[in-house]
């Protein structure tokens, strides 16, 4: 039997993303959707950090860092986009964030569509 990791929490997060999309519609900058999502998370009592920095360590040395748009209660990463179409590079970006952070679940959200587009990723290396 397959168990969906963070199912209830994930369902709430996706519902709130749909709420934001329904209220604002497509065509705005990513920052507008991020701000609206933060408003929703604050009012729902969901702890979050914005623009969370994760270091990239190579052979024991810090070489760079990556910045995740939103990290929710150390359970879910959201990567917010407002683009014509999601692509493989965007997916790889989120997968790398999951590996670096050891957070179990991530969502790639695209608000620049008639209906909110989302893709769910699970960090199998961190389980």
C-alpha positions in Angstrom: 0.0 0.0 0.0 1.4 3.4 -1.0 1.3 6.1 1.7 1.3 9.7 0.5 3.9 11.7 2.5 2.5 14.8 4.2 -0.9 14.2 2.5 -3.1 16.3 4.8 -0.6 19.1 5.0 0.0 19.0 1.2 -3.7 19.0 0.5 -4.1 22.2 2.6 -1.1 23.9 0.9 -2.5 23.1 -2.6 -6.0 24.3 -1.6 -4.5 27.6 -0.4 -2.5 27.9 -3.7 -5.8 27.4 -5.6 -7.4 30.1 -3.4 -4.7 32.6 -4.4 -4.9 31.7 -8.0 -8.7 32.1 -8.0 -8.4 35.5 -6.3 -5.5 36.9 -8.4 -5.8 35.1 -11.7 -2.8 34.5 -14.1 -0.4 37.1 -15.4 1.2 38.6 -12.3 4.8 38.4 -11.2 5.9 35.5 -9.1 6.5 37.9 -6.2 2.8 38.8 -6.1 1.8 35.2 -5.8 4.4 34.5 -3.1 3.2 37.5 -1.1 -0.4 36.3 -1.4 0.6 32.7 -0.4 2.4 34.1 2.7 -0.8 35.9 3.7 -2.8 32.7 3.4 -0.2 30.7 5.3 0.0 33.3 8.1 -3.8 33.2 8.5 -3.9 29.4 8.4 -1.3 29.2 11.1 1.3 27.5 8.9 4.9 28.4 9.8 7.0 29.3 6.8 10.2 30.9 5.7 10.7 32.9 2.5 13.7 32.8 0.3 15.3 30.1 2.4 19.0 29.6 1.6 20.5 26.2 1.4 24.3 25.8 1.0 25.9 23.7 -1.6 28.8 21.8 -0.2 31.3 20.1 -2.6 33.9 17.8 -1.2 33.6 19.4 2.2 33.7 23.0 1.0 31.0 25.6 0.6 30.8 26.5 -3.1 27.5 28.1 -3.6 23.9 28.4 -2.3 20.4 27.9 -3.6 17.3 29.8 -2.5 13.9 28.1 -2.2 10.9 30.4 -2.6 9.0 29.1 0.4 9.6 26.4 3.0 6.5 25.4 5.0 7.0 24.0 8.5 10.2 22.2 7.3 7.8 19.7 5.6 7.2 21.2 2.1 9.1 23.4 -0.3 7.2 25.5 -2.8 8.9 26.8 -6.0 6.7 29.5 -7.5 6.6 30.2 -11.2 4.6 32.5 -13.4 5.6 31.2 -16.8 4.1 30.0 -20.1 5.0 26.4 -19.4 6.8 24.4 -16.7 9.9 22.6 -18.0 12.5 20.0 -17.0 15.0 22.6 -15.7 12.4 23.9 -13.2 11.7 20.4 -12.1 15.4 19.7 -11.7 15.7 22.9 -9.6 13.1 21.7 -7.2 14.5 18.2 -7.0 17.9 19.7 -6.1 16.3 21.9 -3.4 14.7 18.7 -1.9 18.0 16.9 -1.9 19.9 19.8 -0.3 17.3 20.5 2.3 16.3 16.9 3.2 12.7 18.1 3.1 10.4 15.3 2.0 7.9 17.0 -0.4 8.0 19.8 -2.9 5.6 21.5 -5.2 6.3 23.4 -8.4 3.5 25.9 -8.8 2.7 27.8 -12.0 0.3 30.6 -11.6 0.5 31.9 -15.2 -2.2 29.6 -16.5 -6.0 29.7 -16.7 -6.0 27.0 -13.9 -3.2 26.7 -11.4 -0.7 24.1 -12.5 1.2 22.1 -10.0 3.6 19.2 -9.9 4.5 17.2 -6.7 7.9 15.8 -6.0 9.0 13.5 -3.2 12.6 13.5 -1.9 13.3 9.8 -2.0 17.0 10.4 -1.0 15.9 12.0 2.3 13.5 9.3 3.4 
